[in-house]
Amino acid sequence: MGNVRKMMNTIKYFVHSIMKETKIFFGIAFIYIILNSIEPFVAIFITSNVISELEGYCRSSYFISQIIYLVISLVVIMLGKTLLNYKMNIELVALDDYYRENMGKRAMDMDYAFTENVKVLEQAEKATTGMSFYSGGVKGIVTDLINVTSKLITFIGTVYIISRIEIWVVLVLFLLTVLSWFTQFKIKKMDMNFWNSAVGINRTYSYFCDMAKDFKCGKDIRLHNAKGLVFDELDKFTNEFDSFSSKHFSKLSFWGVFEIVFLVVQLIIIYASISMKTVNGELSLGEFSLYIAATTLFSTSLKEFIEQILELRKKISFISEYVEFINIKNNMDKSKSKTADMNDFELEFENVSFHYPNSKDEILKNVNFKIRKGDKLSIVGVNGAGKTTFIKLLIRLYDPTEGRILLNGIDIREYDYKKYLELFAVVFQDFSLAAFSVKENIVINKEYNEERLNEVILQAGLEGTIKKLKYGVDTSIYKIFDEEGTEFSGGESQKLAIARANYKGSPILVLDEPTSALDPYSESEIYSRLNDLALDNTTVYISHRMSSCKFCERIIVFDNGHIVQEGSHDELVKNKDGIYFSLYNAQLTYYS
């Protein structure tokens, strides 16, 4: 019952969304189904009439009229089907684009935690392959649905014709049909199990294929001669898949033999019954032709109906993974409407502890401190101390597992989620740039303030780099879509990410390892510019490098998820047994 309910919900989702996106599609499909269903009967009945005429009067005028009827009918039907099919394909291409975009929107709207959840990532893989390779997308589903309906109408018509001979023939054919259906059902079920079992292999294989094609990996692959490693992994998973699939297809071949046997028995029964009645004079040659053609059509339409209904069932199971992905419910409550005061605020971590989903290891442990408007705060610690996780909680990519984060004394979960995010402009250490223009990567939106754009470029130290570009800020980043695009260095990319955060103009600027790709001189220059820029703003620096600390009034030192030290640079450096002094002393040569 669970699978049936899942399939019905899937059908309901797609019917509703198709009706929402296109008003005329189902009307076009209905007319196409009618034409497709009656097409085979036109030739059957006209051929029967011609043969009956041969047994009787043999009138040439009658033959000519029947041929004209046949030609006109088939031309009208085929022309109608061609035009309708053309219109349906236009609508289906648009629908496929809609569903791809919808999946992208859902991925961007779901909780950030899901982007680091293996089960959700595998569900995304199922949704992607289920809507493309395995089902043919909405076009594959709708085409099968149209064919199933057409074959059903054709099948009903042939049953009506055949039942005029012997009802027992129809009953025997139905029995053989049930057996054939069982065989097909078994085959399709094995296909579904095979697909579900192969998801993990496919996702891993796709990862290494993408790595081999990713130009960003080109330097590392060549420099470290990693081609062998990548293709060793590809070969490993290819061999695993080949072994897995060969066993599957051998089982399919075994069950396929039974299907052929049932079809042959069907044809023997039909032909024997009709031939005996014709020999005994119970049927004319015209009727013989009619029933032979009808029974042949019965077998083919029934076989195709069963195949396609089971194929449709399988494809609906595949695309149900898409619906399941779309319907993943966010765990974070983003429905609150309270707005934050951007002019005067205080953020407080109150006994905050946190561990990632599906893990019991606490990354932050009973953290307490406050951030006030205008603070210049530096958070330092060795790698893995919990610094980046702290930022993820601050900007509410995750909620604490224990304790609360307060804004002006109110739990941040009570605020409008999007409005709360407007408080922050963030540069993560693993920031990303898109294959848009320099300008679009900074301003994000199409509308922009040119004066503000030039200002943040200057403040980020990018003005010299931009001036060298042929098209200035309109130059594309990367050469993926534009041969004249530019490839920024790591340091230049980092400056661009800083300019983007700066352009947003939020009251709290958060910089997570913002200068890791810069040399000490560029790093010092960037920090000086940021410090001058953010005189009235709150700035939070996260780093295991110490150059940001000299601009900050407060420094918080993390170790193993705890805050172990807090104070100014001058205060902390006096404690020679503390972690801060150890970190600072180790890097002293850079900043002396």
C-alpha positions in Angstrom: 0.0 0.0 0.0 2.9 2.3 0.8 4.2 2.1 -2.8 0.8 2.6 -4.3 0.2 5.7 -2.2 3.6 7.0 -3.2 2.8 6.5 -6.9 -0.6 8.1 -6.5 1.0 11.1 -4.8 3.5 11.3 -7.6 0.9 11.3 -10.3 -1.2 13.9 -8.4 1.9 16.1 -8.0 2.7 16.0 -11.8 -0.9 16.3 -13.0 -1.4 19.4 -10.7 1.9 21.0 -11.7 1.3 20.4 -15.5 -2.1 21.9 -15.3 -0.6 24.8 -13.4 2.1 25.4 -16.0 0.2 24.7 -19.2 -3.6 24.9 -19.7 -3.9 23.3 -23.1 -1.6 20.2 -22.7 -4.2 17.7 -21.6 -6.7 18.8 -24.4 -4.0 18.2 -27.0 -3.1 14.8 -25.5 -6.7 13.7 -25.4 -7.2 14.4 -29.2 -3.8 12.6 -29.9 -4.9 9.5 -27.9 -8.2 9.2 -29.9 -6.4 9.5 -33.2 -3.7 7.1 -32.2 -6.3 4.5 -30.9 -8.4 4.4 -34.1 -5.6 4.5 -36.6 -5.0 0.7 -36.7 -8.7 0.0 -37.1 -9.0 2.1 -40.3 -6.8 -0.3 -42.3 -8.3 -3.4 -40.7 -12.0 -2.6 -41.6 -11.3 -1.2 -45.1 -9.1 -4.3 -46.0 -11.9 -6.6 -44.7 -14.4 -4.7 -46.9 -12.2 -5.0 -50.0 -11.7 -8.8 -49.5 -15.5 -9.3 -49.0 -16.1 -7.4 -52.2 -13.7 -9.7 -54.0 -15.9 -12.6 -52.9 -19.0 -10.9 -54.3 -19.5 -8.2 -57.0 -15.9 -7.1 -57.5 -17.0 -3.6 -58.4 -14.0 -1.4 -59.4 -15.8 1.8 -58.2 -16.1 0.2 -54.7 -12.4 -0.6 -54.6 -11.5 2.9 -55.7 -13.8 4.5 -53.0 -12.3 2.2 -50.3 -8.8 3.1 -51.3 -9.7 6.8 -51.3 -11.3 6.4 -47.8 -8.2 4.6 -46.6 -5.7 7.2 -47.9 -7.8 10.2 -46.7 -8.3 8.7 -43.3 -4.7 7.8 -42.8 -3.4 11.2 -44.1 -5.8 13.1 -41.8 -4.9 10.9 -38.8 -1.1 11.0 -39.4 -1.1 14.7 -40.2 -3.2 15.4 -37.0 -0.9 13.2 -34.9 2.2 15.0 -36.3 0.9 18.4 -35.6 -0.3 17.5 -32.1 2.9 15.7 -31.3 4.9 18.8 -32.4 2.8 21.0 -30.1 3.1 18.4 -27.2 6.9 18.3 -27.5 7.1 22.1 -27.2 5.1 21.9 -24.1 7.0 19.0 -22.7 10.4 20.6 -23.3 9.2 23.7 -21.3 7.9 21.4 -18.6 11.3 19.6 -18.3 13.0 22.9 -17.9 10.4 23.9 -15.3 11.1 20.7 -13.2 14.9 21.1 -13.4 14.6 24.7 -12.3 12.2 23.7 -9.5 14.7 21.2 -8.2 17.4 23.9 -8.2 15.2 26.3 -6.3 14.3 23.6 -3.8 18.0 22.8 -3.3 18.8 26.5 -2.6 15.8 26.9 -0.3 16.3 23.8 1.9 18.2 23.8 5.3 21.9 24.2 4.8 22.4 21.1 7.0 21.0 19.0 4.2 23.9 19.9 2.0 26.1 18.0 4.4 23.8 15.1 4.8 24.7 11.9 2.9 21.1 10.7 2.8 19.9 13.9 1.3 22.7 14.0 -1.2 21.8 10.4 -2.3 18.2 11.5 -2.6 19.3 14.4 -4.8 21.2 11.9 -7.0 18.1 9.7 -7.2 16.0 12.7 -8.1 18.4 13.8 -10.8 18.8 10.4 -12.4 15.2 9.4 -11.8 14.0 12.5 -13.8 16.5 12.1 -16.6 18.3 8.9 -17.5 16.0 6.3 -16.0 12.6 7.8 -16.8 13.2 10.2 -19.7 11.9 13.0 -17.5 8.3 14.3 -17.7 8.4 13.7 -21.4 9.1 10.0 -21.0 6.4 9.7 -18.4 3.7 11.6 -20.4 4.6 9.8 -23.6 4.2 6.4 -21.9 0.9 7.5 -20.3 -0.4 8.5 -23.7 0.7 5.2 -25.3 -0.8 3.2 -22.4 -4.2 4.9 -22.8 -4.1 4.5 -26.6 -3.2 0.8 -26.3 -6.0 0.3 -23.8 -8.6 1.8 -26.1 -7.2 -0.3 -29.0 -7.2 -3.4 -26.9 -10.9 -2.9 -25.8 -11.8 -2.5 -29.5 -10.1 -5.8 -30.4 -11.7 -7.6 -27.5 -15.1 -6.5 -28.8 -14.3 -7.8 -32.3 -12.8 -11.1 -31.1 -15.6 -11.8 -28.7 -18.0 -12.1 -31.6 -16.2 -15.4 -32.5 -15.8 -17.4 -29.3 -15.9 -16.0 -25.8 -13.7 -18.8 -24.5 -10.9 -17.7 -26.8 -10.9 -14.3 -25.1 -10.9 -15.9 -21.6 -7.9 -18.1 -22.5 -6.1 -15.1 -23.9 -6.8 -13.2 -20.7 -5.3 -16.1 -18.6 -2.1 -16.0 -20.7 -2.1 -12.2 -20.4 -2.1 -12.5 -16.6 0.9 -14.9 -16.8 2.6 -12.5 -19.2 1.9 -9.6 -16.8 3.4 -11.5 -13.9 6.5 -12.1 -15.9 6.8 -8.5 -16.9 6.1 -7.4 -13.3 8.9 -9.6 -12.1 11.3 -8.1 -14.7 10.4 -4.5 -13.8 10.7 -5.1 -10.1 14.2 -6.6 -10.6 15.0 -3.4 -12.6 13.9 -1.2 -9.8 15.9 -3.1 -7.2 18.9 -3.0 -9.5 18.6 0.8 -9.8 18.2 1.4 -6.1 21.2 -0.7 -5.3 23.3 1.1 -7.9 22.7 4.6 -6.6 25.8 4.7 -4.3 28.0 3.3 -7.1 26.6 5.8 -9.6 27.1 8.8 -7.2 30.7 7.8 -6.6 31.4 7.2 -10.3 29.8 10.6 -11.2 32.1 12.3 -8.7 35.3 11.0 -10.3 33.9 11.6 -13.8 33.2 15.2 -12.9 36.6 15.5 -11.3 38.2 14.3 -14.6 36.3 16.9 -16.5 36.6 19.8 -14.0 39.0 22.3 -15.3 39.5 23.7 -11.8 41.2 20.4 -11.0 43.4 20.5 -14.1 46.5 22.0 -12.4 46.5 19.6 -9.5 45.9 16.6 -11.7 48.8 17.5 -14.0 51.2 18.7 -11.3 50.8 15.7 -9.1 50.3 13.2 -11.9 46.9 12.3 -10.4 45.4 11.0 -13.6 46.3 7.5 -12.7 44.7 7.8 -9.3 41.4 9.2 -10.7 41.1 6.6 -13.4 42.0 3.8 -11.0 39.0 4.8 -9.0 36.9 5.0 -12.1 38.0 1.6 -13.2 37.3 0.2 -9.8 33.7 1.4 -9.8 33.3 0.5 -13.5 34.3 -3.1 -12.7 32.1 -3.2 -9.7 29.1 -1.9 -11.7 29.9 -4.3 -14.6 29.9 -7.3 -12.3 26.8 -6.1 -10.5 24.9 -5.5 -13.8 25.9 -8.7 -15.5 24.2 -10.8 -12.8 21.2 -8.6 -13.1 20.9 -9.0 -16.9 21.3 -12.8 -16.8 18.3 -13.0 -14.5 16.3 -10.8 -16.9 17.1 -13.1 -19.8 15.8 -16.1 -17.9 12.4 -14.4 -17.2 12.3 -13.1 -20.8 12.0 -16.6 -22.2 8.7 -17.2 -20.4 7.3 -14.0 -21.9 8.1 -15.3 -25.4 6.4 -18.7 -24.7 3.2 -17.0 -23.5 3.1 -14.9 -26.7 3.6 -17.9 -29.0 0.8 -19.8 -27.3 -1.5 -16.8 -27.7 -0.9 -16.7 -31.4 -1.4 -20.5 -31.8 -4.8 -20.4 -30.1 -6.1 -17.4 -32.0 -5.0 -18.6 -35.5 -6.2 -22.1 -34.9 -9.7 -21.0 -33.8 -10.2 -18.5 -36.7 -8.8 -20.9 -39.3 -11.2 -23.8 -38.2 -14.2 -21.5 -38.4 -13.2 -20.3 -41.9 -12.7 -23.9 -43.1 -16.1 -24.9 -41.7 -17.7 -22.0 -43.6 -18.7 -20.1 -40.5 -16.6 -17.1 -41.6 -16.1 -15.4 -45.0 -12.7 -14.5 -46.3 -13.4 -10.8 -45.4 -14.3 -11.8 -41.9 -11.3 -14.1 -41.7 -9.1 -11.1 -42.7 -10.9 -8.9 -40.1 -10.5 -11.4 -37.2 -6.9 -12.3 -38.1 -5.9 -8.6 -38.2 -7.9 -7.9 -35.0 -6.4 -10.9 -33.1 -2.9 -9.9 -34.2 -3.6 -6.3 -33.1 -5.0 -7.8 -29.9 -1.8 -9.6 -29.1 0.5 -6.7 -30.0 -1.7 -4.0 -28.3 -2.1 -6.2 -25.2 1.6 -7.0 -25.0 2.5 -3.3 -25.5 -0.1 -2.3 -23.0 1.3 -4.6 -20.3 4.9 -3.6 -21.1 4.1 0.1 -21.0 1.9 0.0 -17.9 4.7 -1.8 -16.1 7.3 0.6 -17.7 5.1 3.5 -16.6 4.9 2.1 -13.1 8.7 1.8 -13.0 9.2 5.3 -14.4 6.7 6.7 -11.9 8.8 5.0 -9.1 11.9 6.7 -10.5 10.3 10.2 -10.7 8.7 9.7 -7.3 12.3 10.2 -6.0 12.1 13.7 -7.5 8.9 14.4 -5.6 10.4 13.0 -2.5 13.3 15.4 -2.8 11.1 18.3 -3.5 9.0 17.4 -0.5 11.9 17.2 2.0 10.7 19.3 4.9 13.1 21.8 6.5 13.8 21.1 10.1 14.5 24.8 10.9 11.4 26.9 11.7 11.6 29.9 9.3 8.0 31.0 9.7 8.5 33.7 12.4 8.0 37.3 11.4 9.8 39.4 14.0 12.3 41.8 12.5 15.7 42.7 13.8 16.9 46.2 14.6 19.8 46.9 12.3 20.8 50.1 14.0 21.3 48.9 17.6 21.8 45.2 18.5 23.5 42.8 20.8 24.1 39.1 20.0 24.7 36.7 22.8 25.7 33.0 22.8 24.0 31.5 26.0 25.3 28.1 27.0 25.5 27.0 23.4 26.6 23.5 22.5 26.5 21.9 19.1 27.1 18.6 17.3 26.4 17.9 13.7 23.5 15.7 12.6 24.3 12.0 12.7 27.2 12.7 14.9 27.5 12.7 18.7 30.9 14.5 18.8 30.3 18.0 20.2 32.1 20.7 18.1 31.1 23.6 20.5 30.7 23.1 24.2 28.9 25.5 26.5 29.9 28.6 24.7 29.0 32.0 26.3 29.9 35.5 25.0 28.4 38.6 23.5 28.8 40.6 20.3 27.8 44.3 20.4 27.3 46.8 17.7 30.6 48.3 16.6 32.7 45.4 18.0 35.9 44.4 16.2 36.2 40.8 17.2 38.9 38.2 16.2 38.3 34.5 16.8 41.4 32.4 16.7 42.4 28.9 17.3 44.1 25.9 15.6 42.3 24.1 12.8 39.3 22.1 14.0 38.9 24.2 17.1 35.3 25.1 16.2 35.7 28.6 14.7 33.8 28.0 11.4 31.1 26.0 13.2 30.7 29.0 15.5 30.0 31.2 12.4 27.5 28.7 10.9 25.5 29.0 14.2 25.8 32.7 14.3 24.3 33.2 10.8 21.8 30.4 11.5 22.9 27.8 8.9 22.4 25.5 11.9 20.6 25.8 15.2 22.3 24.9 18.5 21.7 21.5 19.9 21.7 23.0 23.4 21.5 26.6 24.6 20.3 29.7 22.7 21.6 32.5 20.5 19.9 35.8 21.4 19.5 39.0 19.4 18.5 41.8 21.7 17.5 39.3 24.3 15.3 37.3 22.0 16.1 33.9 20.6 17.1 34.3 17.0 14.7 31.5 16.0 11.9 34.0 16.7 13.1 36.4 13.9 12.1 36.4 10.3 14.8 34.1 8.8 15.6 36.2 5.7 15.5 39.5 7.6 17.9 38.0 10.2 20.4 37.0 7.4 20.4 40.6 6.2 22.4 41.4 9.3 25.4 39.5 7.9 27.8 39.8 5.0 30.1 36.7 5.1 33.2 35.5 3.3 33.8 31.8 4.0 37.1 30.2 3.5 35.5 27.9 0.9 33.7 30.7 -0.9 32.6 30.2 -4.5 32.5 32.4 -7.6 30.2 31.8 -10.6 30.8 31.9 -14.3 29.2 35.4 -14.5 30.9 38.8 -15.0 33.0 40.4 -12.3 30.3 42.9 -11.7 27.6 40.2 -11.3 29.7 38.3 -8.9 30.0 41.3 -6.7 26.5 42.9 -6.9 24.6 39.6 -7.4 21.5 41.5 -8.5 21.0 42.9 -12.0 20.4 46.4 -10.6 23.4 48.0 -9.0 25.0 51.2 -7.8 28.1 51.9 -10.0 29.6 54.3 -7.5 29.3 51.8 -4.7 30.7 49.0 -7.0 33.8 51.1 -7.7 34.2 51.9 -4.0 34.2 48.2 -2.9 36.6 47.3 -5.7 39.0 49.9 -4.5 38.6 48.9 -0.9 39.3 45.3 -1.7 42.5 46.2 -3.6 41.1 45.0 -7.0 41.3 48.2 -8.9 44.6 47.4 -10.6 43.4 43.9 -11.6 40.1 45.2 -13.1 41.9 47.9 -15.1 43.9 45.2 -16.9 40.8 43.4 -18.0 39.7 44.0 -21.6 36.0 44.5 -20.6 36.6 45.7 -17.1 33.9 44.7 -14.6 31.9 43.2 -17.5 34.6 40.6 -18.1 33.4 37.0 -17.5 35.0 35.0 -14.7 36.3 31.6 -16.1 36.3 30.6 -19.7 33.4 28.1 -19.4 31.0 30.3 -21.5 33.3 33.0 -22.7 36.6 32.4 -24.4 37.7 35.9 -23.3 36.9 35.2 -19.7 39.5 35.6 -17.0 41.0 33.2 -14.5 41.6 35.0 -11.3 44.4 33.8 -9.0 43.5 32.6 -5.5 44.3 35.9 -4.0 42.4 37.9 -6.6 39.4 35.6 -6.1 39.5 36.1 -2.4 39.6 39.9 -2.9 36.6 39.6 -5.1 34.7 37.6 -2.4 35.6 40.4 0.1 34.3 43.0 -2.3 31.0 41.1 -2.7 30.5 40.9 1.1 31.4 44.6 1.4 28.9 45.6 -1.3 26.1 43.9 0.5 26.4 46.6 3.2 25.2 44.6 6.2 25.9 45.9 9.7 27.9 42.7 10.6 30.8 41.7 8.4 32.1 38.1 9.0 35.4 37.1 7.5 36.3 33.4 7.8 40.0 32.9 6.8 39.5 35.8 4.4 43.2 36.2 3.5 44.4 32.6 3.4 45.4 32.9 -0.2 47.2 36.2 0.2 50.8 37.0 1.0 51.5 38.8 4.3 51.8 42.2 2.6 48.5 41.9 0.7 47.0 40.5 3.8 48.1 43.5 5.9 46.8 45.9 3.2 43.4 44.2 3.1 43.0 44.3 6.8 44.0 47.9 7.0 41.4 48.8 4.3 38.7 46.8 6.0 39.4 48.3 9.4 39.1 51.9 7.9 35.9 50.9 6.1 34.2 49.2 9.1 34.7 52.0 11.6 31.0 51.9 12.7 30.3 48.3 11.7 30.6 45.1 13.6 33.4 43.0 12.2 34.2 39.4 13.1 37.4 37.9 11.9 38.0 34.1 12.1 41.5 32.9 11.5 44.3 30.7 12.7 46.6 33.5 11.5 47.2 36.4 13.8 47.4 39.5 11.5 43.7 40.4 12.1 44.2 40.6 15.8 46.0 43.9 15.9 42.9 45.6 14.5 40.5 44.1 17.1 39.5 45.2 20.6 38.5 41.7 21.6 40.1 38.4 20.8 38.4 35.0 21.6 40.5 31.9 21.6 38.8 28.5 20.8 40.3 25.2 21.6 38.4 21.8 21.3 35.1 23.6 21.1 35.6 25.7 24.3 36.4 29.4 24.7 39.7 29.1 26.6 40.9 32.8 26.5 39.3 36.2 25.9 40.8 39.7 25.9 42.8 42.2 23.9 46.0 41.3 22.1 48.1 43.1 24.8 46.3 41.2 27.6 46.5 37.7 25.9 50.1 37.9 24.8 51.2 38.4 28.5 50.1 34.9 29.3 53.0 32.9 27.9 51.3 29.6 28.9 48.2 30.4 26.8 47.3 29.1 23.4 47.2 32.7 22.0 50.8 33.4 22.9 51.8 30.1 21.4 50.0 30.9 18.1 51.2 34.5 18.0 54.9 33.5 18.8 54.8 30.9 16.0 53.8 33.5 13.5 55.7 36.4 14.9 58.2 36.5 11.9 55.3 37.5 9.6 54.2 40.5 11.6 57.3 41.9 13.2 
